Amino acid sequence: QGTPRAADPAGPWACTVCTFPNANGDCECQTCGRRRGTTPKKKTPKPVFVPLVSSSVRAKKSNKTPLDRQKDLFLKQKDDYEQDAREDIADEATQLLWAVRGSTDDK
């Protein structure tokens, strides 16, 4: 046999889910059918999806003016040109060293 159930409080009761008033002898709500003493489930908040933004997209959304963008492009081109010039000088110095070393080895 089952375990004895705690006695329900005497008197009419209101459903805690739909708030409909029910008679004392009702074990279930006459409106929604839930058992007496059922507590409503709390809604859990849904997780918020925050998309990750790549740096290239962030750069496109920057507040730079066209003049600022033009200056940035000019500075990048200048840096690239100077880097190429440094590499050319290094190549020439290396060739010159090889030529000097080669001529001293022949003597």
C-alpha positions, 0 to 999 in steps of 0.5 A: 500500500502507498505512503499516507499523503499529507492532509490537504489544507481545509477550505477552497483553494486557488490553483497556483498555476492558473489562479482559478478558484477550486472547491475543497474536495477537488484534488485537481484544478477544474480549469487546467487539470493540475494537481493541488499544490502544483507550483508554476515553473519559473521560466529560465532566461534564454541565452543571448547569442552574441556573434563574434566580430572579426577584426576586419569587420570591425575595421570596416565599421570604424568611424574613420573619415575618408581623409584618415583612410587615405592617410593610413593608405599613404603611410602603409605604402610608404612603409612598404616602399622603405622596406623594399628599399632596405631589402634592396640595399641589403642585397647589394651589400651582400653581393658586394661582400661576395665580390670582395671576398671572391677577389681576395680569395683569388690572390 
